[in-house]
Amino acid sequence: MLTSSLSPGQWWIAAVLSGAALAVAAQSMATTQRDKLIAVSLPLAGAVSIALASAARGYEGPMPLVLYTATMIVLVVLRIVFAPYIARQLRLKRAGRPMEEVTRKQSWIFLVVFVVTLVGVAFAL
């Protein structure tokens, strides 16, 4: 674990930075004002969700911050990995054309990349 010696204060910094990174990554996919508002709210929605789930499970200390940071990092990494596909879809949408349908093969690729990314981030943290 690369972060086994982080203090709670350092976890707060990591959580804020990872949330900001997700907000930026999500903003890059927004095409309307409504989408931009939703993109900015994603880190906040994630924080509320993880805080409630952590409280329900009795997680204490920095564990909720670790979970939040890991979740935000995974989503940002997926945005980077799938950047070419997302850019192509956004070009179609901005041109007023329908976006491409996701194929079964693309869904499987996404699922595999998601799991590999999740395991990699969990191992690194």
Residue pairs with C-beta under 8 A, 6 or more apart in sequence:
1 123
1 124
1 125
2 124
2 125
3 11
3 14
3 66
3 124
3 125
6 14
6 62
8 61
8 62
8 65
11 62
11 65
11 66
11 69
12 65
14 65
14 69
15 47
15 65
15 68
15 69
15 72
18 68
18 69
18 72
18 73
18 76
19 43
19 44
19 46
19 47
19 68
19 72
20 43
21 72
21 73
21 76
22 42
22 43
22 46
22 72
22 75
22 76
23 39
23 40
23 42
23 43
25 75
25 76
25 79
25 80
26 38
26 39
26 40
26 42
26 79
27 36
27 39
27 40
28 79
29 35
29 39
29 79
29 86
29 90
30 36
30 38
30 39
31 90
31 93
31 94
43 72
46 68
46 71
46 72
47 68
50 64
50 67
50 68
50 71
51 64
54 63
54 64
54 67
59 67
66 125
69 125
70 121
70 122
70 125
73 121
73 125
74 114
74 117
74 118
74 121
77 117
77 121
78 113
78 114
78 117
79 86
81 113
81 117
82 110
82 113
85 106
88 100
89 99
89 100
92 98
92 99
92 100
93 99
